[in-house]
């Protein structure tokens, strides 16, 4: 491994940027440091810059031209990820982008293409893949311990009240955010397809139950997987009065696992027909209780990115991996709009995600 410290810049100093800045700005990530921050709102950029003792900017191009940057983390509004990533790609520096990588598949493809053209790696933040219980579940699936997969279920029961959506005008809009499926549950949707394999079709319904936003705060869906298994998606930000759970359950002919907690971080059930000595260790030791729904995965996520850059290897979540869950989310929204089962490898026609309200039938 090349012994080098990567200079990482943040574009966007909103809510999630705090997590990134804390890890990079306090030396928690080996071979990486916070080098600069940028936000179009100067007081936000200044607050981050002064807290961590790094230069701050209101113009990302000025930052890239003046600072020695190796990697940029794009932490802006979901609907702006694509244009910011494509703009930054011209500098030939590696790019990390928060979830969802984009709101339309065309945008995701343009981001991947821009990074390929400029020879920079594109990483999509899916930190829950790095939760220890999730890693153990993936290992068990890859080893064939479940036998034939039967059903996979994700449940996101979180609380986001009107005050949360009123924090910023873009929240809950079709053009820049989407609803619970595109935002809060996107990690869980990613885990479902990562564990269960390629999706054939989805049938979804959504409602806006308790808040005044354009998109949905509550959704359910039935998923059919290529391997014949079924999936259930249950996602809401209308849990009251507080967050309840973010969970995934996998059932197969030879075993069943439930990972719960409020950030897919606690093994609640781990049972196989053919037990192994490690099972008891996994049941007792692979429980983590993070302080909030962001969990502990961001640290391991950054370590994976740094390793991939310094060793020129593939990361766990590159642009193509990030695109898979976006395609699934887009299909869910298409089904909600059409009232029909939607088969993947489709061309979205009615999906509102990533479009302003007066441009639904694009």
Steps between C-alpha positions, in 0.01 A plus 500: 500500500623848412565685826331828422250724673209584272374859511120483502272799438129526581251667265181577694501574874154381600377241746688191373822700450545511877563125503754519216679803646524346846663181369741675263567806715590318821742243359266200523574382145853374447673644190231767454443854625249780455665755268226752411124558511256675269138614521317771307377632837813667634413475870457121468837459326666737748364310802645172371828660391558669834398197703752274326763760410476458122443748214136562410347605169166592346611393150602140438703588189703757691566241771613237252731746324659641816528194726693177460206257504508122436137413568175701513193396697179632343253554785253737334125450441423164335368665184825697459739207541523438126582852385752550781669163437519559123645848557761371746599203283686731262769546767581129481472453878315207655142572605289372789127576471239459772194284441302493281769564239241676281125516456482381138675213322607735220679715758662196660626381161635848422688504833655159437596603147654833614713326764610229253591765243709693753658187644370558854334246724137557603387378841140500627439520877322184616642482849254241630671235285789534745299435819652188657167309521430586134845375395443173687160457330654556157772242580235246598310558173816478291595173671158355411395448861139600426460255213215617282404857585127539569432854622680822582333782694613850588322725749578864557284651773648839570366832623540810284251769595405818316782682678755270334361564151481874570874512577570548129268585207631209287404228749214278386487658152498288188766709328767483770418231754209259459328333793580226747601250228756728333637649818470318833438147370748510212766326714261220586383460140869471410554230763195305378622476141862440615388201708225358280647559155359651181138618495248397233204719595344724766150604599483801733254731670574824681313768696582831662351431842610750762706782346456764233752403230479418127633144531391204713573453870369141501541220245466125461610274218521140387820405320559193281863388474668318213568201728124460555494645851262775607579821682301743712586867543332691781624856546365799687614822664158518666595292805405700808620621742856383420716272282415132544705283265700453186512125439559224247379139521619220272321163496629195317443124495791442744500809718359834601660825615353825629718807542317777682577798719430839351796490263517132386755449773375233741463128437160403636476152348775278355400138450618238250409134448871419486647699791866602506715576807522866392120542520499551877781756472308687230181497708671634810775727368371656180267748662575866466291782638579821315398837645275581201358361178823578309665210683871420506539409134637832370840435661533155340364643176775763485764240586381291204517804267851595617616140453351485148673825398841427649506142370313568174242231579123498467297628793188331638272774365610660173279689256364184338407353839337829598296497179341162581301624797408822315352291219295309756381822669407651162296188420320527836397858419396404149274230647352747751408736216366241257331270751659209314773245553820636346766276350860609533698594192214743443507857371341728760212706362292605801753490786508851654836461673751758380243708316318820590131464566386650169708258297370156592436361155843556356 
